[in-house]
Amino acid sequence: LCSYHGTCADDNTTALGYTCACNPGRGGPSCETDVAGPTSTTVPLVKYLPAALAGLAVIALVAGLFYRRVRRRQNELHYRLLETENEAAASQQQLAEMRKTWEIEAADLVLLNP
C-alpha cells in the first residue's frame, strides 16, 4: 500500500486503515509525493543563470571595447600610411622638379661653354 518502499503499519484511526512511514524525500498518505526538492547533487541551473548572463555581458563588453580600440588603431595607421605616401609623392615630385632644373642648368652650361 505504501509506495516508494515506505513502511506500512495498520492504523484504524485513519480513513485508509493504515499509515505509511515514508523514506526521506517522500510524503503523503501513501508516500506518493516527492517532498525532497532538489538534492545537494542536483543544483538547478536557473540559480546560476543571472551570474552566467552577467559574465557573458562583461565578456561581450570587453570584446567590444577591444575591437573598437583595434579598429581605431588600424584607422590611425591607415591614415598615417596615406600621409606618408602623399609626402613621398610630393618628395618625388620635388625631386623630379629639381632634376629638371639641374638638367636645364647643365644644358645651359654646356651651351655657354662649348
N, CA and C atoms as a LAMMPS dump frame, in Angstrom:
ITEM: TIMESTEP
0
ITEM: NUMBER OF ATOMS
342
ITEM: BOX BOUNDS ff ff ff
-5.0000000000000000e+02 5.0000000000000000e+02
-5.0000000000000000e+02 5.0000000000000000e+02
-5.0000000000000000e+02 5.0000000000000000e+02
ITEM: ATOMS id mol type element x y z
1 1 1 N 0.807 -1.199 0
2 1 2 C 0 0 0
3 1 3 C 0.854 1.269 0
4 2 1 N 1.964 1.237 0.709
5 2 2 C 2.855 2.393 0.728
6 2 3 C 3.784 2.322 -0.48
7 3 1 N 3.871 3.431 -1.204
8 3 2 C 4.7 3.489 -2.414
9 3 3 C 6.144 3.837 -2.064
10 4 1 N 7.024 3.639 -3.044
11 4 2 C 8.428 4.024 -2.922
12 4 3 C 9.102 3.472 -1.667
13 5 1 N 8.85 2.222 -1.385
14 5 2 C 9.495 1.485 -0.285
15 5 3 C 9.174 2.056 1.101
16 6 1 N 8.022 2.694 1.215
17 6 2 C 7.602 3.146 2.544
18 6 3 C 7.16 1.949 3.389
19 7 1 N 7.205 2.13 4.707
20 7 2 C 6.826 1.039 5.62
21 7 3 C 5.38 1.243 6.046
22 8 1 N 4.568 0.198 5.849
23 8 2 C 3.132 0.273 6.129
24 8 3 C 2.847 -0.279 7.538
25 9 1 N 1.93 0.406 8.221
26 9 2 C 1.528 -0.072 9.558
27 9 3 C 0.018 0.08 9.674
28 10 1 N -0.641 -0.929 10.264
29 10 2 C -2.092 -0.853 10.48
30 10 3 C -2.405 0.287 11.429
31 11 1 N -3.448 1.047 11.077
32 11 2 C -3.864 2.167 11.927
33 11 3 C -5.343 2.383 11.676
34 12 1 N -6.153 1.933 12.617
35 12 2 C -7.605 2.032 12.474
36 12 3 C -8.12 3.449 12.71
37 13 1 N -7.251 4.347 13.131
38 13 2 C -7.705 5.708 13.385
39 13 3 C -7.728 6.552 12.116
40 14 1 N -7.163 6.058 11.017
41 14 2 C -7.164 6.806 9.764
42 14 3 C -8.242 6.278 8.84
43 15 1 N -8.617 7.072 7.86
44 15 2 C -9.655 6.672 6.915
45 15 3 C -9.192 5.508 6.048
46 16 1 N -7.869 5.432 5.798
47 16 2 C -7.338 4.359 4.961
48 16 3 C -7.153 3.061 5.754
49 17 1 N -7.061 3.174 7.054
50 17 2 C -6.86 1.995 7.901
51 17 3 C -5.395 1.642 8.053
52 18 1 N -4.517 2.466 7.577
53 18 2 C -3.076 2.242 7.719
54 18 3 C -2.372 3.597 7.641
55 19 1 N -1.133 3.601 8.064
56 19 2 C -0.261 4.762 7.905
57 19 3 C 1.05 4.275 7.293
58 20 1 N 1.716 5.194 6.633
59 20 2 C 2.991 4.858 5.993
60 20 3 C 4.107 5.656 6.655
61 21 1 N 5.201 4.976 6.925
62 21 2 C 6.432 5.647 7.346
63 21 3 C 7.259 5.758 6.067
64 22 1 N 7.281 6.964 5.516
65 22 2 C 7.913 7.183 4.211
66 22 3 C 9.414 7.364 4.342
67 23 1 N 10.132 7.002 3.293
68 23 2 C 11.566 7.228 3.221
69 23 3 C 11.831 8.731 3.052
70 24 1 N 13.039 9.176 3.377
71 24 2 C 13.355 10.596 3.223
72 24 3 C 13.102 11.07 1.781
73 25 1 N 12.477 12.221 1.684
74 25 2 C 12.172 12.79 0.38
75 25 3 C 10.802 12.429 -0.149
76 26 1 N 10.088 11.578 0.547
77 26 2 C 8.754 11.16 0.115
78 26 3 C 7.759 11.546 1.193
79 27 1 N 6.501 11.751 0.798
80 27 2 C 5.464 12.119 1.76
81 27 3 C 4.087 11.784 1.207
82 28 1 N 3.073 12.166 1.941
83 28 2 C 1.706 11.882 1.542
84 28 3 C 1.206 10.623 2.236
85 29 1 N -0.091 10.346 2.133
86 29 2 C -0.676 9.186 2.816
87 29 3 C -0.051 7.865 2.398
88 30 1 N 0.376 7.752 1.122
89 30 2 C 0.963 6.501 0.644
90 30 3 C 2.376 6.716 0.101
91 31 1 N 3.046 7.773 0.544
92 31 2 C 4.423 8.112 0.119
93 31 3 C 4.497 8.413 -1.38
94 32 1 N 3.401 8.881 -1.952
95 32 2 C 3.362 9.125 -3.395
96 32 3 C 3.886 10.504 -3.798
97 33 1 N 4.134 11.358 -2.829
98 33 2 C 4.537 12.731 -3.115
99 33 3 C 6.024 12.914 -2.903
100 34 1 N 6.662 13.582 -3.876
101 34 2 C 8.086 13.919 -3.761
102 34 3 C 8.178 15.237 -3.007
103 35 1 N 8.726 15.195 -1.806
104 35 2 C 8.811 16.399 -0.981
105 35 3 C 10.25 16.853 -0.765
106 36 1 N 11.192 16.142 -1.35
107 36 2 C 12.59 16.45 -1.085
108 36 3 C 13.041 17.698 -1.825
109 37 1 N 12.507 17.943 -3.022
110 37 2 C 13.013 19.042 -3.826
111 37 3 C 14.382 18.664 -4.357
112 38 1 N 15.118 19.615 -4.843
113 38 2 C 16.44 19.279 -5.381
114 38 3 C 17.394 18.854 -4.268
115 39 1 N 18.162 17.826 -4.545
116 39 2 C 19.145 17.369 -3.561
117 39 3 C 20.43 18.163 -3.751
118 40 1 N 21.356 17.927 -2.859
119 40 2 C 22.608 18.682 -2.923
120 40 3 C 23.4 18.356 -4.18
121 41 1 N 23.157 17.202 -4.793
122 41 2 C 23.893 16.847 -6.001
123 41 3 C 23.24 17.396 -7.265
124 42 1 N 21.982 17.793 -7.179
125 42 2 C 21.3 18.367 -8.346
126 42 3 C 20.961 19.809 -8.036
127 43 1 N 21.768 20.723 -8.557
128 43 2 C 21.558 22.152 -8.328
129 43 3 C 20.842 22.704 -9.55
130 44 1 N 19.771 23.431 -9.343
131 44 2 C 19.081 23.968 -10.505
132 44 3 C 19.956 24.98 -11.24
133 45 1 N 20 24.833 -12.547
134 45 2 C 20.832 25.72 -13.355
135 45 3 C 20.303 27.144 -13.348
136 46 1 N 19.038 27.306 -13.079
137 46 2 C 18.441 28.64 -13.056
138 46 3 C 19.115 29.499 -11.988
139 47 1 N 19.605 28.874 -10.947
140 47 2 C 20.269 29.594 -9.875
141 47 3 C 21.499 30.344 -10.395
142 48 1 N 22.195 29.767 -11.378
143 48 2 C 23.411 30.369 -11.91
144 48 3 C 23.176 31.2 -13.161
145 49 1 N 21.95 31.233 -13.666
146 49 2 C 21.663 31.949 -14.904
147 49 3 C 21.988 33.44 -14.83
148 50 1 N 21.581 34.175 -13.783
149 50 2 C 21.933 35.606 -13.744
150 50 3 C 23.441 35.843 -13.737
151 51 1 N 24.176 35.036 -12.986
152 51 2 C 25.631 35.205 -12.951
153 51 3 C 26.248 34.873 -14.306
154 52 1 N 25.737 33.833 -14.97
155 52 2 C 26.257 33.467 -16.291
156 52 3 C 25.969 34.564 -17.303
157 53 1 N 24.769 35.118 -17.271
158 53 2 C 24.427 36.199 -18.194
159 53 3 C 25.26 37.449 -17.922
160 54 1 N 25.484 37.747 -16.659
161 54 2 C 26.328 38.899 -16.317
162 54 3 C 27.756 38.669 -16.802
163 55 1 N 28.256 37.462 -16.64
164 55 2 C 29.591 37.134 -17.128
165 55 3 C 29.698 37.278 -18.637
166 56 1 N 28.686 36.787 -19.354
167 56 2 C 28.674 36.932 -20.81
168 56 3 C 28.596 38.395 -21.221
169 57 1 N 27.829 39.184 -20.485
170 57 2 C 27.727 40.617 -20.793
171 57 3 C 29.074 41.304 -20.605
172 58 1 N 29.78 40.953 -19.547
173 58 2 C 31.108 41.546 -19.305
174 58 3 C 32.07 41.136 -20.413
175 59 1 N 32.042 39.874 -20.794
176 59 2 C 32.919 39.396 -21.866
177 59 3 C 32.608 40.129 -23.168
178 60 1 N 31.315 40.287 -23.486
179 60 2 C 30.918 40.987 -24.707
180 60 3 C 31.36 42.445 -24.663
181 61 1 N 31.232 43.068 -23.511
182 61 2 C 31.645 44.465 -23.366
183 61 3 C 33.151 44.613 -23.576
184 62 1 N 33.922 43.76 -22.939
185 62 2 C 35.379 43.819 -23.075
186 62 3 C 35.786 43.536 -24.523
187 63 1 N 35.163 42.54 -25.14
188 63 2 C 35.475 42.228 -26.535
189 63 3 C 35.124 43.404 -27.441
190 64 1 N 33.983 44.039 -27.188
191 64 2 C 33.584 45.197 -27.983
192 64 3 C 34.55 46.352 -27.835
193 65 1 N 34.978 46.617 -26.608
194 65 2 C 35.941 47.695 -26.384
195 65 3 C 37.281 47.386 -27.046
196 66 1 N 37.709 46.135 -26.937
197 66 2 C 38.967 45.729 -27.562
198 66 3 C 38.877 45.877 -29.079
199 67 1 N 37.766 45.422 -29.668
200 67 2 C 37.572 45.523 -31.111
201 67 3 C 37.584 46.992 -31.546
202 68 1 N 36.911 47.822 -30.784
203 68 2 C 36.857 49.254 -31.104
204 68 3 C 38.249 49.873 -31.059
205 69 1 N 39.026 49.495 -30.056
206 69 2 C 40.385 50.028 -29.927
207 69 3 C 41.265 49.559 -31.082
208 70 1 N 41.129 48.295 -31.463
209 70 2 C 41.917 47.759 -32.578
210 70 3 C 41.535 48.469 -33.868
211 71 1 N 40.238 48.667 -34.108
212 71 2 C 39.792 49.349 -35.326
213 71 3 C 40.307 50.798 -35.356
214 72 1 N 40.263 51.461 -34.218
215 72 2 C 40.76 52.838 -34.144
216 72 3 C 42.254 52.876 -34.483
217 73 1 N 43.022 51.931 -33.948
218 73 2 C 44.46 51.872 -34.216
219 73 3 C 44.709 51.567 -35.692
220 74 1 N 43.912 50.659 -36.277
221 74 2 C 44.056 50.358 -37.699
222 74 3 C 43.792 51.603 -38.542
223 75 1 N 42.77 52.349 -38.189
224 75 2 C 42.461 53.583 -38.921
225 75 3 C 43.595 54.591 -38.797
226 76 1 N 44.137 54.752 -37.591
227 76 2 C 45.263 55.663 -37.398
228 76 3 C 46.443 55.265 -38.276
229 77 1 N 46.763 53.976 -38.3
230 77 2 C 47.877 53.503 -39.106
231 77 3 C 47.598 53.686 -40.597
232 78 1 N 46.36 53.468 -40.998
233 78 2 C 45.986 53.65 -42.398
234 78 3 C 46.17 55.107 -42.813
235 79 1 N 45.677 56.035 -41.991
236 79 2 C 45.824 57.451 -42.324
237 79 3 C 47.282 57.89 -42.291
238 80 1 N 48.047 57.342 -41.365
239 80 2 C 49.472 57.671 -41.306
240 80 3 C 50.172 57.155 -42.57
241 81 1 N 49.795 55.976 -43.031
242 81 2 C 50.37 55.433 -44.26
243 81 3 C 50.008 56.311 -45.457
244 82 1 N 48.74 56.749 -45.522
245 82 2 C 48.331 57.637 -46.614
246 82 3 C 49.117 58.938 -46.585
247 83 1 N 49.307 59.504 -45.398
248 83 2 C 50.097 60.738 -45.28
249 83 3 C 51.527 60.514 -45.745
250 84 1 N 52.104 59.383 -45.349
251 84 2 C 53.481 59.074 -45.741
252 84 3 C 53.571 58.905 -47.257
253 85 1 N 52.579 58.216 -47.838
254 85 2 C 52.578 58.045 -49.288
255 85 3 C 52.427 59.394 -49.988
256 86 1 N 51.567 60.256 -49.46
257 86 2 C 51.402 61.593 -50.044
258 86 3 C 52.679 62.402 -49.93
259 87 1 N 53.339 62.321 -48.77
260 87 2 C 54.601 63.03 -48.587
261 87 3 C 55.664 62.481 -49.538
262 88 1 N 55.671 61.165 -49.715
263 88 2 C 56.646 60.553 -50.623
264 88 3 C 56.369 60.993 -52.054
265 89 1 N 55.103 61.055 -52.431
266 89 2 C 54.766 61.508 -53.79
267 89 3 C 55.18 62.957 -53.977
268 90 1 N 54.946 63.787 -52.953
269 90 2 C 55.363 65.193 -53.036
270 90 3 C 56.873 65.287 -53.125
271 91 1 N 57.585 64.465 -52.37
272 91 2 C 59.048 64.463 -52.424
273 91 3 C 59.522 64.011 -53.793
274 92 1 N 58.859 63.002 -54.35
275 92 2 C 59.214 62.543 -55.694
276 92 3 C 59.005 63.658 -56.713
277 93 1 N 57.903 64.382 -56.543
278 93 2 C 57.619 65.491 -57.451
279 93 3 C 58.679 66.586 -57.298
280 94 1 N 59.04 66.909 -56.056
281 94 2 C 60.088 67.908 -55.832
282 94 3 C 61.404 67.446 -56.421
283 95 1 N 61.711 66.176 -56.242
284 95 2 C 62.945 65.624 -56.785
285 95 3 C 62.947 65.71 -58.313
286 96 1 N 61.817 65.385 -58.926
287 96 2 C 61.716 65.465 -60.389
288 96 3 C 61.899 66.907 -60.857
289 97 1 N 61.304 67.839 -60.127
290 97 2 C 61.464 69.258 -60.494
291 97 3 C 62.912 69.705 -60.335
292 98 1 N 63.564 69.254 -59.246
293 98 2 C 64.964 69.611 -59.033
294 98 3 C 65.833 69.006 -60.135
295 99 1 N 65.528 67.767 -60.516
296 99 2 C 66.291 67.1 -61.558
297 99 3 C 66.124 67.845 -62.89
298 100 1 N 64.875 68.259 -63.175
299 100 2 C 64.613 69.009 -64.403
300 100 3 C 65.368 70.335 -64.391
301 101 1 N 65.343 71.018 -63.245
302 101 2 C 66.075 72.283 -63.112
303 101 3 C 67.565 72.055 -63.299
304 102 1 N 68.08 71.005 -62.711
305 102 2 C 69.506 70.701 -62.832
306 102 3 C 69.874 70.398 -64.278
307 103 1 N 69.013 69.627 -64.98
308 103 2 C 69.278 69.3 -66.382
309 103 3 C 69.281 70.569 -67.241
310 104 1 N 68.309 71.467 -66.932
311 104 2 C 68.257 72.731 -67.691
312 104 3 C 69.521 73.541 -67.423
313 105 1 N 69.915 73.633 -66.155
314 105 2 C 71.118 74.384 -65.809
315 105 3 C 72.351 73.728 -66.424
316 106 1 N 72.403 72.413 -66.425
317 106 2 C 73.545 71.707 -67.018
318 106 3 C 73.584 71.941 -68.524
319 107 1 N 72.413 71.923 -69.15
320 107 2 C 72.358 72.159 -70.589
321 107 3 C 72.776 73.595 -70.904
322 108 1 N 72.374 74.559 -70.07
323 108 2 C 72.776 75.948 -70.261
324 108 3 C 74.286 76.085 -70.142
325 109 1 N 74.885 75.362 -69.179
326 109 2 C 76.334 75.44 -69
327 109 3 C 77.06 74.871 -70.218
328 110 1 N 76.518 73.818 -70.786
329 110 2 C 77.134 73.209 -71.964
330 110 3 C 77.054 74.194 -73.124
331 111 1 N 75.888 74.858 -73.233
332 111 2 C 75.716 75.821 -74.326
333 111 3 C 76.626 77.029 -74.142
334 112 1 N 76.807 77.446 -72.886
335 112 2 C 77.652 78.605 -72.626
336 112 3 C 79.124 78.286 -72.789
337 113 1 N 79.522 77.09 -72.527
338 113 2 C 80.92 76.67 -72.607
339 113 3 C 81.062 75.585 -73.675
340 114 1 N 81.115 75.987 -74.906
341 114 2 C 81.235 74.962 -75.959
342 114 3 C 82.581 74.31 -76.025
